[in-house]
Amino acid sequence: MDREEKQKLEQIDKHLEDIDKEIHLLAEKLEKLDQLVDKKPSRLGLDDLIQELAGAAVVALPVSLSDEIWELATRLSLLHVLLIYGFVLLVAYLFVAYGNTKDWQKQTVFKFLPLRLLTSSFLSFGVSALLIILLGIYPNFIDTFEGYIKTVLLVSSFSIIGSLGLDMAK
């Protein structure tokens, strides 16, 4: 074998090594992609509930301290406050049921109500109700029980969005 043939074989070997490296890199990329595709949707867990609770509290605290909310609650009828709360729940429902950007597993109650919306709603309502009492807003600034309920519903309307938002952000 002469020198020229030897050089050609060495070049071919070098190209084969380069191709082999590229194949290994592509195999690693395919494996990572395969892991992403096979990833199961996340189920609602304790960490999600804690995030929902934290998101609800982060939004409920400043909103409940706003005297504009108290004034709005006293001026609006209970029907109007319920309509506002219902509208927010509808938007949140659409977001959770159809947005699903976090690849949440579709867990439902009664086969139609998203579990995340249910937990977020209850946590937001509870946090709002507790904060309004703990901060002394009820009975010091809002003196009727109906006013308290309306204020809780209005604060909770904002709190639901914070609750779901923080859960999405993780």
Secondary structure, 3 states (H helix, E strand, C coil): CCHHHHHHHHHHHHHHHHHHHHHHHHHHHHHHHHHHHHCCCECCCHHHHHHHHHHHHHHHHHHHCCHHHHHHHHHCCHHHHHHHHHHHHHHHHHHHHHHCCCCECCCEECCCEEHHHHHHHHHHHHHHHHHHHHCCHHHHCCCCHHHHHHHHHHHHHHHHHHHHHHHHHC
